[in-house]
Amino acid sequence: MEKYTFDCFLMVMAIIAVIVFIALYFVKAGYGIFFDRKWGIALNNKIAWMLMEAPVFLVMLGFWWGSGRKWEIAPLIFFLLFEVHYFQRSFIFPLLIKGKSRMPLGIMGMGIFFNILNGIMQGEWIFYLAPEGLYTLDWLTDLRFIIGVIFFITGMIINIHSDQIIRNLRKPGDKGHYLPEKGMFRYVTSANYFGEILEWTGFAVMTWSWAGAVFAWWTIANLVPRADKVYHHYMDLFGKERMAGRKRVFPFLY
């Protein structure tokens, strides 16, 4: 892909994310606790998550495999961190899902489409369009790389730990509703989303790229409005007293 074409692609993706961000404050994405059949025929959640997340893992793998830069240390680290996240998201997280929840085809389809585009964004930049000599060994001692990796790993830990807390809220056969209160849930009602936002903000910082920044912006655009919906859902269920002191997704801020 030519650099000019790639820049236009990033600009269009960033503009679409603005539209998505605004729209999701008015429309509930119909999966999880907001499951809605209007988004189409529903699949088993385990299968749907695998089908939705695996494409970006495979797309990034393809970009890495075909690149002459694949054994350069900095791009290889970016690749491995990216793939570790999506291996967990594609092949481990779905197997841990409890219950018989389902995901509509419409939601899964949009997820697949975005994930493919995102794999193109990150893979094209890191392995083909980044200037020669940018991601050298010196990059590993750059403050941007160090801060980005710290953010990424911290976010991944928060995300995985928060998902585990949510999974263990109910005992087998229990259909009650519970407010998660451990870990980062002490501060926000969507700690898992906070972790994911922190991860991809870290990725944007460590790569110091517009491609990474657009992905971080997409993560915010998708998850912050959903966190707002979760916050109000919990507020209706548990009341202001139980929710006191908690923010939606960013501790102490929002």
N, C-alpha and C positions, 0 to 999 in steps of 0.2 A: 504494500500500500504506500502511495506517495505521501510525503509529510503533510502537504496541503490538504489532501483528502482526509488524512487521519485527524488533523486539527478541526476540520469541518465536522467530522464524525463526533469528536469529543464535544464540540459546541452544541450540536443537536441533542446529544445525550444529556448534557447539563440542562438544557432548556426543557426537555421532556420531564426531567426530574423535578423541576419547579412546578410543572402542571400536576404531576403525581402528588407532590407534597401538599398542594392546596386541595386537590380532589379528595385525598384520603381523610381530611378533616370532616368531610361531608358524607363519605361513603365508607362503610365498614368492609374491609377485606375479609371475605367470607370463609375463613378457615380458623382452626383452633376453637377458642371459646366463642368466636363469632361466626361459626359455621353457618352457611346459608346455601340452600339448594339452588338458588337462582343463578349461581355461578356454574351450573352444569352438573352432569352425572358425577357422582363421587366415587373415588377409589379408596382402597385401604390406605391409611396414612403412611404406613411403612413403605409401601410400594411407591406412593406418590412422592414422598421425600427423596427416595433414591433416584427416581426418574427426573425429578426437578433439579437436584443438585449435581448429579454425576456429570452432565454435559460440560460444565465449566472445568471440572477436574480433567476431563479428556481433552478439551480444547487447549488448555494450558499445556498439557503434556505434549500435544502435537506441536505447538509452537516451540517448546523447548527442544524436542527431539530433532526438529528440522533446522535448528539454528547453529551457526558456527560459533556462537558464544556460549554454548550450553555448559562448558566446563570452566568458564570464567567464574571466579569465586563469588563475587557480589551478585551477579544475576542468578547464580545457582542457589544462593541463600534466599533471595526473593522468591524464586520458584519453589523451593522446599517448604518455606513457611506458608506460602499460598496453598500448596498441595496438601500439607498437613491439615490445615483448616478444612479444606473441602473433602479430604478423605474421611475425616471425622464426621463431617456434615452429611456426606453421601452414603457411607457404608457402616458407620458405627452408631451415630445418633438415631437413625430410623429403627435399628434393631432394639434400641432401648425404650422405644415408645411403648407405653402401657395402654391397655384398654382397646377398644374397637373404633377409635376415632377415624374420620374419613376426610378427604380433601377433594373439593370439586375440580373437575378437569380444567375449568376456566382459569382458576388460580394456578394450578400446576403448569398449564400451557404458558401463561405470562411469565412464570418463574423460569421455565426452560429458555424462553426467548431472551429474557434479560441476561441470564447466566451465560449463554452463548456469546452475546454481544460483549459482556464484561470480560470473558476469556480472550476475545479478540483485542479489546482495549489494552489489557495488561500484557498479554503475550507479544503483541505487535510492538509495543513500546520497549519493553525490557529486552527482547531478543533481536529486534530488527531496526527500530528507529532511534533508540537512544544514541546520542553522539558517541563515536568511538573515543575511548579514553575517559568517558564519564565514570563508569562503574569499575574503577581499578581497585587494586588492593588498598590504596589510600582511602577509598570510600569507607572501608570498614572501621576506620578510626575517626571518621567525620562525625560531628555531634548530631547531625541529622539522622545518620544511620543508627547511632547508639540510642538516641531518644525514641526513634521509630520502632526499633526492635523491642525496647522496654514496654512501650505502649501496646505493641502487637501481642506480646506474650502475656502481659497483664490482662489485656482484654480477653484473650482466649481462655485464660484460667477463670476469669469472672463468668464468661459466657457458659462454659461447660459446667462449672460449679452451680450456677443459677438454674440451668436446665435440670441438673440432678435434684436440686431442692424442690422444683416444681413437680418432677416425676414422683417424688416420695411424699407428697402432701396427703395422698389417699392410700389407705390400706386396700388390699384386694377386695372387690365387691362393694366398696364404699363409694357412694355417689354424692357425698356432701361437698360443700364449697368451703375452701379454706384460704386464708390470707397468708402467703409466704412471708416469713419474718426472719429468716436466717440470712447470713452473708450480707451481700449488698442490698438485699430486700429490706434491710433495716432503714435504708435511706431512699430507695425508689421502688415503685411498684413494678417496674420492668427492668430488673437488674440484668437479665439475659440480653436485652436490647442494648443496654448501656455497654456491656462487655463487647458486643459485636461492633458497635460504633467506635469504641476505643481501639479495637483491633484494626479496622480499616483506616482510621485516622493515622494510626501508627504505620500502616503500609504506605500511605500517601507520603508521610514524612520520611520514612527510610528510603523510598525511591525518589523522593523530591520531584514528582512528575505530575503533569496535568491529568494523565490517565488515572493515577492513584487518587488524585483529588476528586475527580468526577465520580469514581466508585465510592469514596467516602461520602460525598454529597448525596449519591443515590441511597446509600445506607441510611443516612439521616432522613432523607425524604420519605423513605418507606417505613422506617421504624418509629420515628418521633410521633407522627399522627396516630399510629397504632398504639403507642404507649399512652397517648392521651385517652384513647378509647378504653384501654385496660384500666387506667386510673379511675375513670368515671364509673366503669363497671364495678370495680371494687368499692368505690364510694357508695354506690347504690346498695351493694350487698352488706357492707360492714359498717357504714356510717363514718362520720367525721372523727369521732373519738378514736376508733381503731386506726384510722389513717393519719392521725396527727403527726406532723413532722416529716412525712414521706413526700417526696416529689415524684414526678412521672418517670423521668429517665436520666436526668443529669443531677447528681446529688447536690443538694442545697441551692439549686438554680431553677430547674423546671421539671 
